[in-house]
Each structure stands twice: as structure tokens, then as C-alpha cells.
Amino acid sequence: MNTKVKRIIFAILIIINCIVIFNFSSQNSEKSNETSGMIVEKVVNIISTISPKVEKETIKEQVSFWVRKLAHFSIYTLLGIFLMNEANTFKMTKKRKIIICMLFGALYAISDEFHQGFVGGRSPKIMDVCIDTCGVIFGIILVIIAGKLISKIKEPKKLPAVSE
């Protein structure tokens, strides 16, 4: 696949990912709780099945916290993956690519939290910006590791020297 096509594909994926993030952030607290609540219920049910002594209501709040933070981390990890793949279509140093991707991801996280300040029942949180930025960094790292593994796999095997 040529570079121009890759660039377009990753740009589209970045835009879609940002729209999805924006839409989640646009949900008022009631709708947001409802969205994550479905997953929380499933996780709580699994935990209570594994450990029947655990009271469902006592762990619900903790599970809710972790589900919501993991959602932040995951969707921003995807953003980091898309950003780094997009950056890899340009000729620049790896360090510069990483810095640009981290900066874009962090700025988008900041703007996302700012946006939440205008949504009913929601408020901006510095911790969420940090979690989101860590997600972007994790996505960047995954792309770098995958790139190294792919290079290693594609590397031609050297045959051992034959002694006479």
C-alpha cells in the first residue's frame, strides 16, 4: 500500500476516533453513567460469581471508577496508535514523530476535558487528562514495538558460515 493511501486511511481513523471521543464527552452525566453502567453490571456479576462473598453494591462504585478510567485509557490508546501510524508516513526523526503525537494527544485530551465543563453534570478532571495522555503514549509505544517486531520478522535470515 502506498504512503499516500496509508496517510489518508490513518487521517480518517484519527478523525473518527476524535469524533467518538467528542460524542462520549457530550453525554450528560446520566447518559454517561448509563453507558458505562452496562459494562459495570457485567463486571460486578462476574466478580460476584467468582467470589460469592463479595457484596455487589459494595464493589459497584470501585468497578465503575475503573471501567470509566479504562475506557479513557483505551480510546486514547487507539488515538495514539492512529497518530503514530500517521506520523510514520512522514519522513522525520522518530523523536520528532513521538513528540508531535504526544503533543496532539495531550492537547486533544485537554480540549476534551474543557468541553466536558459545558456538559450537564460533567466536569473537567486533570486526572482524566493524565490518563488520556498515558493512553496516547501507550499507543505510540505499541506502534514502535510492533514496528521493531515486523522489521525483525522481515529481516532476511543469515545462514551459518560453512566451515571447510
C-alpha positions in Angstrom: 0.0 0.0 0.0 1.5 3.3 -0.9 2.3 6.1 1.6 -0.5 8.5 0.4 -3.2 5.9 0.9 -1.9 5.0 4.3 -1.8 8.7 5.2 -5.4 9.1 4.2 -6.6 6.0 6.0 -4.9 6.9 9.3 -6.1 10.5 9.0 -9.7 9.2 8.6 -9.2 6.9 11.6 -7.9 9.8 13.7 -10.9 11.9 12.8 -13.4 9.1 13.6 -11.6 8.4 16.9 -11.8 12.1 17.8 -15.5 12.3 16.9 -16.2 9.2 19.1 -14.3 10.8 22.0 -16.2 14.1 21.5 -19.6 12.2 21.4 -18.8 10.4 24.6 -17.8 13.7 26.2 -21.0 15.3 25.0 -23.2 12.8 27.0 -24.6 14.3 30.2 -23.8 12.5 33.4 -27.0 10.5 33.4 -26.4 9.1 29.8 -22.6 8.6 30.6 -23.4 6.6 33.7 -26.0 4.6 31.7 -23.4 3.8 29.0 -20.7 2.7 31.4 -23.3 1.1 33.8 -24.0 -1.8 31.4 -20.3 -2.8 31.5 -20.1 -2.2 35.3 -23.1 -4.5 35.8 -21.4 -7.3 33.8 -18.1 -6.9 35.6 -19.8 -6.9 39.0 -21.8 -10.0 38.1 -18.6 -11.8 37.0 -16.8 -10.8 40.2 -19.7 -11.9 42.4 -19.8 -15.2 40.6 -16.1 -15.8 41.1 -16.2 -14.5 44.7 -19.7 -15.0 46.1 -18.8 -13.5 49.4 -18.4 -10.1 47.8 -21.4 -7.8 48.2 -22.4 -6.4 44.8 -23.3 -3.0 46.0 -20.0 -2.5 47.9 -17.9 -3.1 44.8 -20.1 -1.3 42.2 -18.6 2.1 42.8 -15.0 0.8 42.6 -15.7 -1.2 39.5 -17.4 1.9 38.0 -14.3 4.0 38.6 -12.0 1.5 37.0 -14.3 0.9 34.0 -14.6 4.6 33.3 -10.8 5.2 33.6 -10.0 2.1 31.5 -12.4 3.5 28.8 -10.5 6.8 28.8 -7.2 4.9 28.6 -8.3 2.6 25.8 -9.9 5.1 23.4 -6.8 7.3 23.8 -4.5 4.3 23.2 -6.3 3.9 19.9 -5.7 7.5 19.2 -2.0 7.1 19.9 -1.8 4.1 17.6 -3.5 6.0 14.8 -1.4 9.1 15.4 1.9 7.3 15.3 1.0 5.3 12.2 0.0 8.6 10.6 3.3 10.1 11.7 5.2 7.1 10.3 4.0 8.1 6.8 6.2 11.2 7.0 10.0 11.5 6.8 11.2 12.9 10.1 13.1 11.6 13.1 11.4 9.1 15.4 11.9 11.5 18.3 10.0 14.3 16.4 7.2 11.9 15.5 6.8 10.8 19.1 6.8 14.4 20.3 4.2 15.6 17.8 1.9 12.6 18.5 2.2 13.1 22.3 1.5 16.8 21.9 -1.5 16.3 19.7 -2.9 13.6 22.1 -2.3 15.7 25.2 -3.9 18.8 23.6 -6.9 16.8 22.4 -7.3 15.4 26.0 -7.2 18.9 27.4 -9.7 20.2 24.9 -11.9 17.1 25.6 -11.9 17.8 29.4 -12.6 21.5 28.7 -15.5 20.5 26.5 -16.9 18.4 29.4 -17.1 21.5 31.5 -20.0 22.6 29.4 -21.9 19.4 29.6 -24.6 18.9 32.2 -23.4 17.0 35.3 -19.9 16.6 33.9 -16.7 18.4 34.9 -13.2 18.6 33.6 -10.6 16.5 35.6 -6.9 16.8 35.4 -6.6 13.1 36.3 -8.5 12.2 33.1 -6.1 14.4 31.0 -3.2 12.4 32.6 -4.9 9.0 31.9 -5.8 10.0 28.4 -2.2 11.2 27.7 -0.8 8.0 29.1 -3.2 6.1 26.8 -1.7 8.0 23.8 1.8 7.3 25.0 1.0 3.6 25.4 -0.5 3.5 21.8 2.7 5.2 20.5 4.9 2.6 22.3 2.8 -0.3 20.9 3.3 1.0 17.3 7.1 1.3 17.9 7.3 -2.2 19.4 5.2 -3.6 16.5 7.4 -1.9 14.0 10.5 -3.4 15.5 9.0 -6.9 15.6 7.8 -6.6 12.0 11.3 -5.4 10.9 12.9 -8.3 12.8 10.5 -10.8 11.1 11.1 -9.3 7.6 14.9 -9.3 8.2 16.5 -11.9 5.9 17.9 -14.9 7.9 21.7 -15.2 7.8 22.8 -18.7 7.0 25.6 -20.0 9.2 29.0 -20.0 7.7 30.1 -23.4 6.3 33.5 -24.5 7.5 35.7 -26.5 5.2 
